[in-house]
Amino acid sequence: MWYRLANAIHRTLTAGADSFAPEQRFLYLGLVMGDDRGQSELMRFRFQASGLSHLLAVSGQNVSFLLAVAAPVLRQLSQRAQVVAGGLLLVVFALVTRGEPSVLRAAVMAAIALASVASGRVASGIRILSMTIMVLVLADPLLVHSIGFQLSICATAGLLLMARPLAERLPGPAWLRLPLAVTLVAQVATAPVLIALAGGIPAAATPANLLAVPVAGLVMMLGVTVGLLAGLLRNPVAEVLQIPSELLVRWIEWVATKGSQSPLPLLRPVQLLLLGVAVLILLMRDSQRLRDCAAPDVAKQGLKILASCASMLLLVLAVRPVSAEVGTTALTDAATLWVGDCGGKVLVLGSVANSGDLLESLWAAGIRDLDIVLVQPGSRAVGAALEVTQQFHPRRVLSIAERSPPGMSPIGASTWTVGGVQVSTALSSTKKHSTSLEPRVALLGSACSV
């Protein structure tokens, strides 16, 4: 019965999003109930490169918004009825989202908190988190190997311990301090896992999360209310009801796209250490001990100015844009990047097995735009070229095939030179005594021409 109910809710939410464009529909379903089956490699890359990949799968945030939507109804019930109704709601949501580790963590925490309040024994957040970990690990010991579970636990512990103290110390208006503190603390708390998993944290993550996370919460709340209603109705009424959600989803997609295209680098351990030292200097500058020391006011002011300059210098060093290294880089078995002395960037594409890995490799190499993409024959090469084109906007996409796919120009026997890189083709004989065109790319040193 429970699985039938969960599947019915899943089908209703999916039907309610039929008016969305395909990319926005898959993103909407990921934001509301963690259904990431239709999301493209390009979408996954953009959200990962902008530090928003946690939005593509449901998390504890979704549980919080679900309970917020249900709160007006739950308040009308007795305490015991609130615990029962809230528990049933959490069970259904966990089934709809296919039991994601982060959802299980949040659902168990919420259930323990509800039971604690109903029994009159209010427990601290850390104690509830500890009890949640024990319950889940005892139920499924293999959860300790789940990346989602590790990230969820680290982020929750960090928020419980550090979010409010940091918000009190940050400058600026109150409406900005707490969201900024939550974003920074979540990134710091999950940094050890992310460094081991991806090598670092995108520098664009902080502004991207500030712009996208509150909107994602609105999408979630609209999804479990208006989205369900739209799924029960027919177009055009359902389409009109979903207009706000569609606009919000497009905003989140835009933030992810711009974040992935920004020149900000991946913050590796060294850069994170520099940022940590910069924050420490700022905290020391505003510390009570410095204000209470017996030094003259002029000396105190000079120290504050010096501390501010040192912090800004460390910040600039940590987040300075990366540039691609001159030379030849084999990104995958079937993709090679050529960077000339004068800034020319040429990508030669073969039969790429995973376009997501290719996009990540280009981004990690400091590539944010390309001059020429040379595509060899084959459907995989063409598919990868289309995603590369959407992300890096090359000036020219050239095809070696006799019949060029749409959007690509045949290179034929012509030669292209850009930023110290020369691109051409040459005839090559095969074992069957036939000939075919093969790519030829060469670095021209300081010969800079376009």
WOPE-V714748 format. One record per backbone hydrogen bond with DSSP energy under -1.0 kcal/mol. CO is the residue of the C=O (numbers start at 0). NH is the residue of the N-H. If there is no record, write none. Layout:
CO_NH + CO_NH
This chain:
0_4 + 1_5 + 2_6 + 3_7 + 4_8 + 5_9 + 6_10 + 7_11 + 8_12 + 9_13 + 10_14 + 11_15 + 14_17 + 16_19 + 20_24 + 21_25 + 22_26 + 23_27 + 24_28 + 25_29 + 26_30 + 27_31 + 28_32 + 28_34 + 29_33 + 33_35 + 39_43 + 40_44 + 41_45 + 42_46 + 43_47 + 44_48 + 45_49 + 46_51 + 47_50 + 51_54 + 52_55 + 58_62 + 59_63 + 60_64 + 61_65 + 62_66 + 63_67 + 64_68 + 65_69 + 66_70 + 69_73 + 70_74 + 72_75 + 73_76 + 77_81 + 78_82 + 79_83 + 80_84 + 81_85 + 82_86 + 83_87 + 84_88 + 85_89 + 86_90 + 87_91 + 88_92 + 89_93 + 90_94 + 91_95 + 92_96 + 93_98 + 94_97 + 99_103 + 100_104 + 101_105 + 102_106 + 103_107 + 104_108 + 105_109 + 106_110 + 107_111 + 108_112 + 109_113 + 110_114 + 111_115 + 112_116 + 113_117 + 114_118 + 115_120 + 116_119 + 123_127 + 124_128 + 125_129 + 126_130 + 127_131 + 128_132 + 129_133 + 130_134 + 131_135 + 132_136 + 133_137 + 134_138 + 135_139 + 139_142 + 140_143 + 141_144 + 142_145 + 145_149 + 146_150 + 147_151 + 148_152 + 149_153 + 150_154 + 151_155 + 152_156 + 153_157 + 154_158 + 155_159 + 156_160 + 157_161 + 158_162 + 161_165 + 162_166 + 163_167 + 165_169 + 172_175 + 172_176 + 173_177 + 175_179 + 176_180 + 177_181 + 178_182 + 179_183 + 180_184 + 181_185 + 182_186 + 183_187 + 184_188 + 185_189 + 189_193 + 190_194 + 191_195 + 192_196 + 193_197 + 194_198 + 200_266 + 201_204 + 203_207 + 204_208 + 205_209 + 206_210 + 207_211 + 208_212 + 211_215 + 212_216 + 213_217 + 214_218 + 215_219 + 216_220 + 217_221 + 218_222 + 219_223 + 221_226 + 224_228 + 225_229 + 226_230 + 233_237 + 235_239 + 236_240 + 237_241 + 239_242 + 241_245 + 242_246 + 243_247 + 244_248 + 245_249 + 246_250 + 247_251 + 248_252 + 249_253 + 250_254 + 251_255 + 252_256 + 253_257 + 254_258 + 255_259 + 256_260 + 264_202 + 266_200 + 267_271 + 268_272 + 269_273 + 270_274 + 271_275 + 272_276 + 273_277 + 274_278 + 275_279 + 276_280 + 277_281 + 278_282 + 279_283 + 280_284 + 281_285 + 283_286 + 286_290 + 287_291 + 295_299 + 296_300 + 297_301 + 298_302 + 299_303 + 300_304 + 301_305 + 302_306 + 303_307 + 304_308 + 305_309 + 306_310 + 307_311 + 308_312 + 309_313 + 310_314 + 311_315 + 312_316 + 313_317 + 314_318 + 326_338 + 328_336 + 333_349 + 334_330 + 334_331 + 335_347 + 336_328 + 337_345 + 338_326 + 339_342 + 343_339 + 344_370 + 344_371 + 345_337 + 346_373 + 347_335 + 348_375 + 349_351 + 353_357 + 354_358 + 355_359 + 356_360 + 357_361 + 358_362 + 359_363 + 360_364 + 361_366 + 362_365 + 370_395 + 371_346 + 372_397 + 373_348 + 374_399 + 377_381 + 378_382 + 379_383 + 380_384 + 381_385 + 382_386 + 383_387 + 384_388 + 385_389 + 386_390 + 387_391 + 388_392 + 391_369 + 395_372 + 396_408 + 397_374 + 398_410 + 404_407 + 408_398 + 410_413 + 415_422 + 417_420 + 418_341 + 418_343 + 419_443 + 420_417 + 421_441 + 422_415 + 423_439 + 425_437 + 427_435 + 429_432 + 433_429 + 435_427 + 437_425 + 439_423 + 441_421 + 443_446 + 445_447
